[in-house]
Amino acid sequence: MQNMYHEAIQTLKSGGVLLYPSDTIWGLGCDVRNEQAIERILELKNRPANKGLILLISKMEQLSEYVEQVPEIAWDLVEFAEDPLTVIYPKGKNVSPLLLGPDGSIAIRLLKDEFCKGLVFRYQRGIVSTSANLSGEPSPLNFAGIAPSIVAGVAGILKNPAGEGAVKKASKIVQLGLHGDYKLIRG
């Protein structure tokens, strides 16, 4: 399993875009600080820069690395979520400005899926995640459904040797305020 991740990690370290099965659907990813790689993802998807991207982390402790102030409610929400949950935090840090919303917010998901979590854990920092589809098109249900232009445009592809498993869907999204307030964005 280690060798399988090795090439993917080298792709990320060299500034390339990786196509991989996330904990939800097939995703495009890169290093969270590499603006050129993030711009490449936006180009591949034909997506405007003002549409948000997600940051994936492998352990709770990484939240404070990427969020200025973690609202108290976040710890319970993230820890006890049964389904994949992306949380939008009020103020992000230590990432490319392209990952931040117009208000400085940042969307982060703590991984529970062991395969994808293994990639992020071995990379030792968060990675960008966005669905592997052209902007405006539905998210692909499997690898075969990914647009050929996206497959041809990435620097690396990581597949799970255990197969694709069940069809997955996008995560739920919750936006948090600093004072315990929250809003469901996508259920």
Secondary structure, 3 states (H helix, E strand, C coil): CHHHHHHHHHHHHCCCCEEEECCCCEEEECECCCHHHHHHHHHHHCCCCCCCCEEEECCHHHHHHHECCCCHHHHHHHHHCCCCEEEEECCECCCCHHHCCCCCCEEEEECCCHHHHHHHHHHCCCEEEEECCCCCCCCCCCHHHCCHHHHHHCCEECCCCCCCCCCCCCCEEEEECCCCCEEEEEC
